Amino acid sequence: MNNKKSVSLFKALGDSTRLRIIDCIFYEAKSVNKISLETNISQSAISHQLKILRDVDIVRFEKRGKERNYYISDNHIKMIIDQVYEHVDECRWLNEKRIYT
């Protein structure tokens, strides 16, 4: 197991802007322009964040003419994201239940 690479992956996922980008491309590949329009984040900020996500192989791109369409690299990443959101929802539910009991 490579702890350094694992830490880099979790650090990349630990940013709200990058999570917004991941959510935006979760189901389909999109260009920087389309991601920018859908997230209301500047294209330069999107490009910067995508570089970080590419460096740890969370996202990849396919070229179509001059345009690059970014997508989630594989199902492992999608499963990690799903598990994180599921965990957060479960914790929220448990905390609410504790408050009312």
PETAWO-V996982 format. One record per residue. N is the residue number from 1. RES is the residue in one letter. OMEGA is omega in radians with two decimals (999 if undefined). D_CENTER is the distance of its C-alpha to the mean C-alpha in Angstrom with 1 decimal. Layout:
n: (N;N)
res: (RES;RES)
omega: (OMEGA;OMEGA)
d_center: (D_CENTER;D_CENTER)
//
This chain:
n: (1;2;3;4;5;6;7;8;9;10;11;12;13;14;15;16;17;18;19;20;21;22;23;24;25;26;27;28;29;30;31;32;33;34;35;36;37;38;39;40;41;42;43;44;45;46;47;48;49;50;51;52;53;54;55;56;57;58;59;60;61;62;63;64;65;66;67;68;69;70;71;72;73;74;75;76;77;78;79;80;81;82;83;84;85;86;87;88;89;90;91;92;93;94;95;96;97;98;99;100;101)
res: (M;N;N;K;K;S;V;S;L;F;K;A;L;G;D;S;T;R;L;R;I;I;D;C;I;F;Y;E;A;K;S;V;N;K;I;S;L;E;T;N;I;S;Q;S;A;I;S;H;Q;L;K;I;L;R;D;V;D;I;V;R;F;E;K;R;G;K;E;R;N;Y;Y;I;S;D;N;H;I;K;M;I;I;D;Q;V;Y;E;H;V;D;E;C;R;W;L;N;E;K;R;I;Y;T)
omega: (-3.12;-3.10;-3.10;3.12;3.11;3.12;3.12;3.13;-3.13;3.06;3.13;3.13;-3.06;-3.13;-3.05;3.11;3.13;3.09;3.07;3.12;3.11;3.11;-3.10;-3.09;-3.04;-3.05;3.14;3.11;-3.13;3.09;3.08;3.14;-3.12;3.09;3.14;3.13;-3.07;-3.09;-3.08;3.06;-3.10;-3.14;-3.14;3.10;3.10;-3.13;3.13;-3.12;3.10;3.09;3.11;3.14;3.09;-3.09;3.11;3.06;3.01;3.08;3.04;3.09;2.99;-3.12;3.02;-3.03;3.11;-3.02;3.03;3.08;-3.05;-3.14;3.09;-2.96;3.13;-3.09;3.09;3.13;3.11;3.13;3.10;-3.14;3.11;-3.13;3.11;-3.13;3.11;3.12;-3.13;3.11;3.14;3.11;3.11;3.14;3.13;3.12;3.10;-3.13;3.12;-3.12;-3.03;3.12;999)
d_center: (22.6;21.0;20.2;19.3;16.6;15.2;15.4;13.6;10.6;10.7;11.4;8.4;6.3;9.2;8.8;8.7;8.4;5.3;4.0;6.4;5.5;2.7;5.7;8.0;7.9;7.6;11.4;12.6;12.5;13.0;14.7;14.0;16.8;15.4;12.0;14.2;16.5;14.2;12.4;15.6;14.2;16.5;16.2;17.0;14.3;11.7;13.4;13.5;9.8;9.3;12.2;10.7;7.7;10.7;13.0;11.5;11.0;7.3;8.0;11.6;13.9;17.1;19.9;21.9;24.8;23.6;20.2;17.0;14.7;11.1;9.7;7.7;10.4;11.9;12.4;12.2;8.5;8.6;11.4;9.9;7.4;10.5;12.7;11.2;11.5;14.9;16.0;15.5;17.3;20.0;20.6;21.0;23.4;25.3;25.7;27.0;29.3;30.7;31.4;33.5;35.4)
//
